[in-house]
Amino acid sequence: MRKEMAFGFGLMAAILLLIAVFTPWSELNNGHIGMIMLALIVVAMMMGFPSAFTLMGMGVLFTWYAYHSVDPGTAVQQTLDLAVQRTYGVMTSDVLIAVPLFLFMGYLVERANLIKKLFHAIHIATSRIPGSLAVATLVTCAIFATATGIVGAVVTLMGLLALPAMLRAGYDTKLSSGVIAAGGTLGILIPPSIMLIVYGATAGESVVRLYAGAFFPGLLLAGLYIVYVIIVAKLKPHWAPRLSDAGRRVQLPAHLERLAARHSRFALPALLRAVVAPDADVPRRLAARELLLAALPALVFVFVMGLAWNALTQPQEIHDTSGLVEMGFDSGTATPDRIDENVGPGISEPPEEAAAPAIAEPPPLEALPALAEPPALETPPAEASPQALSEPPPLESPPALAEPPVDDTHALQPPPLETLEDAAAEADATARTPAPAAFWETLAIGFAALAVLYFFLSFPRLVVFRMLLTSFFPLAVMILGVLGSIVFGLATPSEAAAIGALGGFILAAVYLAMDQPREVRRRYWPIWLVLWAVFLSSIVWFVLYKAQITRHPVPHVLGWISMSAFLLWAVLACWHAKLIPMLRESVFLTAKTSTMVCWLFVGASIYSAAFSLLGGHQVVEEWVLSLNMTPIQFLILTQLIIFLLGWPLEWTEIIVIFMPIFVPLLPHFGIDPLFFGILVALNLQTSFLSPPMAPSAFYLKGVAPPNVTLAQIFLGSMPFLGIVIVAMAMLYIWPEIALWLPAKLYN
Amino acid sequence: MQKLFLAVDRLSTFVGRAFAWSIVLLTLLVSWEVFSRYVLNHPHPWALDAQIMLYGILFMMAGAYTLAHQGHVRGDILYSGFSPRGQAAVDLVLFVLFYLPGVLALTWAGWTYANESLAIRENTFSPDPLPLYPFKFVIPIAGALLLLQGVVEILRCVVCLLDGAWPPRQKDVEEIDVEELKAMVREDGEAEVKP
């Protein structure tokens, strides 16, 4: 404690000293006052008063001072107007609206009680890799942190779950704790993350583009962490000892044990035989269930490829659709974000009138989900079809593959969007367009991959697959669904977040129901199934309609019935699976955390208005330009400042206060705000890990065994801090890591 | 005195929690609109306005609740090292210097702002307009609640300066409830990873 206090007071004294030395006291102008205000806020924040109100109070006082220096008569009224308009601007921000929704999703997922299953499954799946426990910890952290976005909860949970497991397995204390502290913070980087929304709202940058940009850097950082752990485990085996064979063996259920003993080690043929010729030991139903499980990857692949083939070979439709993708992107993604620039607190001068909330119209009808066709529509149909067809179509594909083509004779109608073209479309809507070569190549590669998969699918692997299916895949599908629909422009971030929150609720309901005894579950299971069938009926209909297998849109009556069924299920599930306590907690925590973030925005918005009223921006700009820095020097300087600020401050405070100052300078140096944002997001990982204020380390210390000291945790985090800096350097050298995907998607 | 503190805490908590449920409404409203727009091809022009209002009400009305349970982020580096008296002194000065001007401005100006909106019966700018003035009244109401809670916090600082210890607060849900998380992880030993 003493050391931190000394550090804090030292920093404060240094800042005050800088103010005293550098301020030209004799010729003080408003710009200088602005700079003093900027330095004072850091001092004031370290005092420990709630930051939102520190910002708000200083903002109001300095705004009054700024107006007063111009016209003392109206200063009070103008200050009041500005404060309330800035507040109203935050209240009507259509970017920040995603914050409570994502938080809600995170709290629901966190309480779905699946982290234990997740860690266990990933651990078994990775058990052959050196340092497997640490790798499994990192992967679990990355996935769980991405889904929940709550660093503290992830670090605490993993501290309770993975740290004892690693220590018992003889792992080095520093390595184990560093892995957890660093892995848990990945959640604020890998999208969908709150931090990028906050940055987007502050810097006036599109959240959609930020998500697309942060995806690969996030994976890169997680990948570097994993590579580091594997290398350490190879170089210093006593830091991460191999697990004993007993610890790695997968426990087979009795019936699978018997099948494995009787048949070959290939799971698929063995299961097929068990279904065709069942015996007393393994009843046909059981074997069939396992077979279905084993065949799942193939079925999903065939289904997806079938839909893609159907979409690709629609006659007449092709050129319209590619045009519509562009339109969908313009209306669905870019518009709300552009509008936000008027609302967000990052703008330099206070607005005359807060932007009305109603500007953002719902995206026009053209922005419908099914329009994101696979690429390569323009590629001329190639000769590849016969040869690709002659690929050995392995396994049980034929029935599912046959499905789409069978129905398509009456499905050749384009959707009603293009009513003008209906007549023309019907005129020659007889023959399908041949699918492009890329499709057949994908198909061939996919089948080859499936063949390899099934060659290696032994019974233990089938069990591992099942474990992953019940823990890893639901989360992964949810994350990718939310992220994908945002990045591909199908939904706005707030829409995707709301669906994600519903997904989190469903996950929690299912997992908590699974925790109940079977007899209890059996009582309400049929009701759930019926309600879900009703709900899914209109979704299936919709998919068929979008795939143009049926030409009737979903009837409104059915839609309403479906929605009611879902709502009824949600209410019943609360009661059946005893979700009310969990829901209550999630709701209250969502309220508290989003209040914290949004009030910080209110404060920062007033504060930055005061800063620009005082002309602080001009002073900073003149000063920075007078230094004649190159872009790289400027980047290093800003990132260094952010890194240093990460010691005493938290990421929210750093973003809302300092981004409005840095971002306007970027055009001078020709730096893309998107690129800068990703660098900042990477950099702020360190604010969780760098002493003396390292929330991650403190959370971990709070639950670690007593013999794990804070110093060990800090030391253990150091290599990961280094890796963050390496990742930033890599990002600087190859900016395409961040910029490729947004450019590909939106330009 | 203590009774007064807890009564105000309870009021803030009650209001904050009541409006916290708007996150559920917001989730359902957004999801319903997504379903209606995409699946049924039937968008509602007013839905986005309503969503934004729900979001604005949520965090404004929970401001005092969050303050009552010390949920606003603060720079912890020195504060946690102070004695309770030191903490109370810092808080007291900054509440008067920073908090009161800001929140007073918000309440006062919010009141005129909302009344101006009421006078013209302001609506959202949309083909299906919603009345906007009730939403604007959220600002002074939230400001008044914050002011009340702030006065209580100031009195708490005074009490702490006199007694040398912080007056007790009510318990509330915590983001990191270690006991609860422990129960979540240890509930049954079956999935425990064996080394």
Boltz contact constraints between the chains, C-beta under 6 A:
constraints:
  - contact:
      token1: [A, 1]
      token2: [B, 81]
      max_distance: 6.0
  - contact:
      token1: [A, 4]
      token2: [B, 77]
      max_distance: 6.0
  - contact:
      token1: [A, 5]
      token2: [B, 78]
      max_distance: 6.0
  - contact:
      token1: [A, 5]
      token2: [B, 81]
      max_distance: 6.0
  - contact:
      token1: [A, 8]
      token2: [B, 77]
      max_distance: 6.0
  - contact:
      token1: [A, 8]
      token2: [B, 78]
      max_distance: 6.0
  - contact:
      token1: [A, 45]
      token2: [B, 75]
      max_distance: 6.0
  - contact:
      token1: [A, 46]
      token2: [B, 75]
      max_distance: 6.0
  - contact:
      token1: [A, 46]
      token2: [B, 77]
      max_distance: 6.0
  - contact:
      token1: [A, 46]
      token2: [B, 78]
      max_distance: 6.0
  - contact:
      token1: [A, 47]
      token2: [B, 90]
      max_distance: 6.0
  - contact:
      token1: [A, 48]
      token2: [B, 74]
      max_distance: 6.0
  - contact:
      token1: [A, 48]
      token2: [B, 75]
      max_distance: 6.0
  - contact:
      token1: [A, 48]
      token2: [B, 78]
      max_distance: 6.0
  - contact:
      token1: [A, 48]
      token2: [B, 79]
      max_distance: 6.0
  - contact:
      token1: [A, 49]
      token2: [B, 94]
      max_distance: 6.0
  - contact:
      token1: [A, 50]
      token2: [B, 72]
      max_distance: 6.0
  - contact:
      token1: [A, 50]
      token2: [B, 74]
      max_distance: 6.0
  - contact:
      token1: [A, 51]
      token2: [B, 73]
      max_distance: 6.0
  - contact:
      token1: [A, 52]
      token2: [B, 72]
      max_distance: 6.0
  - contact:
      token1: [A, 53]
      token2: [B, 98]
      max_distance: 6.0
  - contact:
      token1: [A, 53]
      token2: [B, 99]
      max_distance: 6.0
  - contact:
      token1: [A, 54]
      token2: [B, 98]
      max_distance: 6.0
  - contact:
      token1: [A, 56]
      token2: [B, 102]
      max_distance: 6.0
  - contact:
      token1: [A, 57]
      token2: [B, 98]
      max_distance: 6.0
  - contact:
      token1: [A, 57]
      token2: [B, 99]
      max_distance: 6.0
  - contact:
      token1: [A, 57]
      token2: [B, 101]
      max_distance: 6.0
  - contact:
      token1: [A, 57]
      token2: [B, 102]
      max_distance: 6.0
  - contact:
      token1: [A, 60]
      token2: [B, 101]
      max_distance: 6.0
  - contact:
      token1: [A, 60]
      token2: [B, 102]
      max_distance: 6.0
  - contact:
      token1: [A, 60]
      token2: [B, 105]
      max_distance: 6.0
  - contact:
      token1: [A, 80]
      token2: [B, 105]
      max_distance: 6.0
  - contact:
      token1: [A, 80]
      token2: [B, 109]
      max_distance: 6.0
  - contact:
      token1: [A, 83]
      token2: [B, 105]
      max_distance: 6.0
  - contact:
      token1: [A, 83]
      token2: [B, 106]
      max_distance: 6.0
  - contact:
      token1: [A, 83]
      token2: [B, 109]
      max_distance: 6.0
  - contact:
      token1: [A, 84]
      token2: [B, 109]
      max_distance: 6.0
  - contact:
      token1: [A, 84]
      token2: [B, 110]
      max_distance: 6.0
  - contact:
      token1: [A, 84]
      token2: [B, 113]
      max_distance: 6.0
  - contact:
      token1: [A, 91]
      token2: [B, 56]
      max_distance: 6.0
  - contact:
      token1: [A, 92]
      token2: [B, 52]
      max_distance: 6.0
  - contact:
      token1: [A, 97]
      token2: [B, 52]
      max_distance: 6.0
  - contact:
      token1: [A, 97]
      token2: [B, 55]
      max_distance: 6.0
  - contact:
      token1: [A, 100]
      token2: [B, 23]
      max_distance: 6.0
  - contact:
      token1: [A, 100]
      token2: [B, 58]
      max_distance: 6.0
  - contact:
      token1: [A, 104]
      token2: [B, 23]
      max_distance: 6.0
  - contact:
      token1: [A, 113]
      token2: [B, 184]
      max_distance: 6.0
  - contact:
      token1: [A, 116]
      token2: [B, 191]
      max_distance: 6.0
  - contact:
      token1: [A, 120]
      token2: [B, 191]
      max_distance: 6.0
  - contact:
      token1: [A, 120]
      token2: [B, 193]
      max_distance: 6.0
  - contact:
      token1: [A, 123]
      token2: [B, 193]
      max_distance: 6.0
  - contact:
      token1: [A, 152]
      token2: [B, 175]
      max_distance: 6.0
  - contact:
      token1: [A, 152]
      token2: [B, 176]
      max_distance: 6.0
  - contact:
      token1: [A, 156]
      token2: [B, 176]
      max_distance: 6.0
  - contact:
      token1: [A, 156]
      token2: [B, 181]
      max_distance: 6.0
  - contact:
      token1: [A, 157]
      token2: [B, 181]
      max_distance: 6.0
  - contact:
      token1: [A, 160]
      token2: [B, 182]
      max_distance: 6.0
  - contact:
      token1: [A, 160]
      token2: [B, 185]
      max_distance: 6.0
  - contact:
      token1: [A, 161]
      token2: [B, 185]
      max_distance: 6.0
  - contact:
      token1: [A, 165]
      token2: [B, 193]
      max_distance: 6.0
  - contact:
      token1: [A, 168]
      token2: [B, 195]
      max_distance: 6.0
  - contact:
      token1: [A, 169]
      token2: [B, 195]
      max_distance: 6.0
  - contact:
      token1: [A, 247]
      token2: [B, 194]
      max_distance: 6.0
  - contact:
      token1: [A, 247]
      token2: [B, 195]
      max_distance: 6.0
  - contact:
      token1: [A, 356]
      token2: [B, 125]
      max_distance: 6.0
  - contact:
      token1: [A, 357]
      token2: [B, 49]
      max_distance: 6.0
  - contact:
      token1: [A, 357]
      token2: [B, 52]
      max_distance: 6.0
  - contact:
      token1: [A, 358]
      token2: [B, 49]
      max_distance: 6.0
  - contact:
      token1: [A, 358]
      token2: [B, 124]
      max_distance: 6.0
  - contact:
      token1: [A, 358]
      token2: [B, 125]
      max_distance: 6.0
  - contact:
      token1: [A, 358]
      token2: [B, 126]
      max_distance: 6.0
  - contact:
      token1: [A, 360]
      token2: [B, 48]
      max_distance: 6.0
  - contact:
      token1: [A, 362]
      token2: [B, 43]
      max_distance: 6.0
  - contact:
      token1: [A, 369]
      token2: [B, 38]
      max_distance: 6.0
  - contact:
      token1: [A, 495]
      token2: [B, 30]
      max_distance: 6.0
  - contact:
      token1: [A, 495]
      token2: [B, 34]
      max_distance: 6.0
  - contact:
      token1: [A, 498]
      token2: [B, 27]
      max_distance: 6.0
  - contact:
      token1: [A, 498]
      token2: [B, 30]
      max_distance: 6.0
  - contact:
      token1: [A, 498]
      token2: [B, 31]
      max_distance: 6.0
  - contact:
      token1: [A, 499]
      token2: [B, 31]
      max_distance: 6.0
  - contact:
      token1: [A, 501]
      token2: [B, 27]
      max_distance: 6.0
  - contact:
      token1: [A, 502]
      token2: [B, 31]
      max_distance: 6.0
  - contact:
      token1: [A, 542]
      token2: [B, 39]
      max_distance: 6.0
  - contact:
      token1: [A, 554]
      token2: [B, 39]
      max_distance: 6.0
  - contact:
      token1: [A, 554]
      token2: [B, 40]
      max_distance: 6.0
  - contact:
      token1: [A, 556]
      token2: [B, 40]
      max_distance: 6.0
  - contact:
      token1: [A, 559]
      token2: [B, 40]
      max_distance: 6.0
  - contact:
      token1: [A, 585]
      token2: [B, 173]
      max_distance: 6.0
  - contact:
      token1: [A, 587]
      token2: [B, 20]
      max_distance: 6.0
  - contact:
      token1: [A, 587]
      token2: [B, 21]
      max_distance: 6.0
  - contact:
      token1: [A, 587]
      token2: [B, 23]
      max_distance: 6.0
  - contact:
      token1: [A, 588]
      token2: [B, 17]
      max_distance: 6.0
  - contact:
      token1: [A, 588]
      token2: [B, 20]
      max_distance: 6.0
  - contact:
      token1: [A, 588]
      token2: [B, 173]
      max_distance: 6.0
  - contact:
      token1: [A, 589]
      token2: [B, 173]
      max_distance: 6.0
  - contact:
      token1: [A, 589]
      token2: [B, 175]
      max_distance: 6.0
  - contact:
      token1: [A, 590]
      token2: [B, 23]
      max_distance: 6.0
  - contact:
      token1: [A, 591]
      token2: [B, 20]
      max_distance: 6.0
  - contact:
      token1: [A, 591]
      token2: [B, 62]
      max_distance: 6.0
  - contact:
      token1: [A, 592]
      token2: [B, 66]
      max_distance: 6.0
  - contact:
      token1: [A, 592]
      token2: [B, 71]
      max_distance: 6.0
  - contact:
      token1: [A, 594]
      token2: [B, 59]
      max_distance: 6.0
  - contact:
      token1: [A, 595]
      token2: [B, 59]
      max_distance: 6.0
  - contact:
      token1: [A, 595]
      token2: [B, 62]
      max_distance: 6.0
  - contact:
      token1: [A, 595]
      token2: [B, 63]
      max_distance: 6.0
  - contact:
      token1: [A, 595]
      token2: [B, 66]
      max_distance: 6.0
  - contact:
      token1: [A, 596]
      token2: [B, 71]
      max_distance: 6.0
  - contact:
      token1: [A, 596]
      token2: [B, 72]
      max_distance: 6.0
  - contact:
      token1: [A, 596]
      token2: [B, 73]
      max_distance: 6.0
  - contact:
      token1: [A, 598]
      token2: [B, 59]
      max_distance: 6.0
  - contact:
      token1: [A, 599]
      token2: [B, 63]
      max_distance: 6.0
  - contact:
      token1: [A, 648]
      token2: [B, 77]
      max_distance: 6.0
  - contact:
      token1: [A, 650]
      token2: [B, 73]
      max_distance: 6.0
  - contact:
      token1: [A, 693]
      token2: [B, 77]
      max_distance: 6.0
  - contact:
      token1: [A, 703]
      token2: [B, 178]
      max_distance: 6.0
